[in-house]
Amino acid sequence: MNASPKPSKVVVIGGGIFGVSTSVHLARLGIATVLVNDGPLANGASGRSLAWLNSARKRSAAYHRLRLAGIDRYRTLAARYPNAAWLRFDGGLTWDADDDGNEIAEIYDYERDLGYHAQWVVPEEITGATPGVDARAVTPQGAIFNPGEGWVDLPALIDTLAQEFRSLGGEIVTDAGRAMVDIEGARVRGVTAANGRHWVAESVLLAAGAAVPAIVADAGQQIEDATPVALLVRTKPIRHPLKAVLNTPRVAIRPTPNGGFALDSAWSEEEVRVNPDGSYDVRQSTLDGLLHEASMVLEGNPALEIEDYGVGPKPIPGDGEPVFGELPSVWGYFVAFSHSGATLGLIAGELLAHEIATGCRHPLLADFRPERFTPPGR
């Protein structure tokens, strides 16, 4: 199903990277666009993302191609903002635990076969590859350094894109509460927010993060959901030479624009308690543990202090692959739902805007359509 070409009005629900990126691309195409968010911009998963720009390790060929296109768009953006503190390409370093599950040699061969820039370095070579790492923390199997990887501070990027969007005539409505898509027959007619405001639209993009599966279910559509809770800790600024993103067995680290670090891990997310009312409890021991794990892999083992942290759902589709495009049974109803919001943020916005504007499906999104979740016979 394709939407009617060149809609005169589009409403985008969601103030994260997918929503803001698509909005600015629509505005560049001359389409009147309103972006509606339940709170301030970047108040969801985009505000607590590690935001590592990469296509490392193993994934489907289609997903790899899309991620490479995503990284390419960030390089174009970096040329436009060469001095931006919120977008850096200083590489990524990863190593595995010293156990039977260590895949460093296998992953190195896999990445090299793909032509993905990878260097296999043993602990004593780490300092020469990238500064700021305590080589004693690297397991004997060594690490992979990917020189072409980087990171982005999504709130800063979203603010930059939002400024351009407004300059092109786009409208941003924040603190509107939960917004619902209005459907009449088999096509969208607009959006109504919890505060009662209504917007007529010929096409709608739902990019509301973890809320996407529940919202499309109201329209009788299905998107499988595997969303967990995520925890991101930001440290106070310190003087330290680390520039690369680190992905280690116990902690992932990236620099932040103000000179601190952003930290996350799988084990710390599992320790977050979700209360019956939907709020979260984060133990001090979990926060202290993340700081300790980060210190142990950083050169000089610095004393790290928490500046703040964010906790909440991390959008992940049920099969782990992104979900982009028009719903199979509702004309003009598009969705964006994916874990890799940072890497895919710019390219997804570009391709979704193209599809909304022209009604033509882009081949890069062919494997990521929402209809893959539609039960047979429907």
Rosetta blueprint (number, residue, H / E / L):
1 M L
2 N L
3 A L
4 S L
5 P L
6 K L
7 P L
8 S L
9 K E
10 V E
11 V E
12 V E
13 I E
14 G L
15 G L
16 G L
17 I H
18 F H
19 G H
20 V H
21 S H
22 T H
23 S H
24 V H
25 H H
26 L H
27 A H
28 R H
29 L L
30 G L
31 I L
32 A E
33 T E
34 V E
35 L E
36 V E
37 N L
38 D L
39 G L
40 P L
41 L L
42 A L
43 N L
44 G L
45 A H
46 S H
47 G H
48 R H
49 S L
50 L L
51 A L
52 W E
53 L E
54 N L
55 S L
56 A L
57 R L
58 K L
59 R L
60 S L
61 A H
62 A H
63 Y H
64 H H
65 R H
66 L H
67 R H
68 L H
69 A H
70 G H
71 I H
72 D H
73 R H
74 Y H
75 R H
76 T H
77 L H
78 A H
79 A H
80 R H
81 Y L
82 P L
83 N L
84 A L
85 A L
86 W L
87 L E
88 R E
89 F L
90 D L
91 G L
92 G E
93 L E
94 T E
95 W L
96 D L
97 A L
98 D L
99 D L
100 D L
101 G L
102 N L
103 E L
104 I H
105 A H
106 E H
107 I H
108 Y H
109 D H
110 Y H
111 E H
112 R H
113 D H
114 L H
115 G L
116 Y L
117 H L
118 A L
119 Q E
120 W E
121 V E
122 V L
123 P H
124 E H
125 E H
126 I H
127 T H
128 G H
129 A H
130 T L
131 P L
132 G L
133 V E
134 D L
135 A H
136 R H
137 A H
138 V L
139 T L
140 P L
141 Q L
142 G L
143 A E
144 I E
145 F E
146 N E
147 P L
148 G L
149 E L
150 G E
151 W E
152 V E
153 D L
154 L H
155 P H
156 A H
157 L H
158 I H
159 D H
160 T H
161 L H
162 A H
163 Q H
164 E H
165 F H
166 R H
167 S H
168 L L
169 G L
170 G L
171 E E
172 I E
173 V E
174 T L
175 D L
176 A L
177 G L
178 R L
179 A E
180 M E
181 V E
182 D E
183 I E
184 E E
185 G L
186 A L
187 R E
188 V E
189 R E
190 G E
191 V E
192 T E
193 A E
194 A L
195 N L
196 G L
197 R L
198 H E
199 W E
200 V E
201 A L
202 E L
203 S E
204 V E
205 L E
206 L E
207 A L
208 A L
209 G H
210 A H
211 A H
212 V H
213 P H
214 A H
215 I H
216 V H
217 A H
218 D L
219 A L
220 G L
221 Q L
222 Q L
223 I L
224 E L
225 D E
226 A L
227 T L
228 P L
229 V E
230 A E
231 L E
232 L E
233 V E
234 R E
235 T E
236 K L
237 P L
238 I L
239 R L
240 H L
241 P L
242 L L
243 K L
244 A L
245 V E
246 L E
247 N E
248 T L
249 P L
250 R L
251 V L
252 A E
253 I E
254 R E
255 P E
256 T L
257 P L
258 N L
259 G L
260 G L
261 F E
262 A E
263 L E
264 D E
265 S L
266 A H
267 W H
268 S H
269 E H
270 E H
271 E L
272 V L
273 R E
274 V E
275 N L
276 P L
277 D L
278 G L
279 S L
280 Y E
281 D E
282 V L
283 R L
284 Q H
285 S H
286 T H
287 L H
288 D H
289 G H
290 L H
291 L H
292 H H
293 E H
294 A H
295 S H
296 M H
297 V H
298 L E
299 E L
300 G L
301 N L
302 P L
303 A L
304 L L
305 E L
306 I E
307 E E
308 D E
309 Y E
310 G E
311 V E
312 G E
313 P E
314 K L
315 P L
316 I L
317 P E
318 G L
319 D L
320 G L
321 E L
322 P L
323 V E
324 F E
325 G E
326 E E
327 L L
328 P L
329 S L
330 V L
331 W E
332 G L
333 Y E
334 F E
335 V E
336 A E
337 F E
338 S L
339 H L
340 S L
341 G H
342 A H
343 T H
344 L H
345 G H
346 L H
347 I H
348 A H
349 G H
350 E H
351 L H
352 L H
353 A H
354 H H
355 E H
356 I H
357 A H
358 T H
359 G L
360 C L
361 R L
362 H L
363 P H
364 L H
365 L H
366 A H
367 D H
368 F H
369 R L
370 P H
371 E H
372 R H
373 F H
374 T L
375 P L
376 P L
377 G L
378 R L
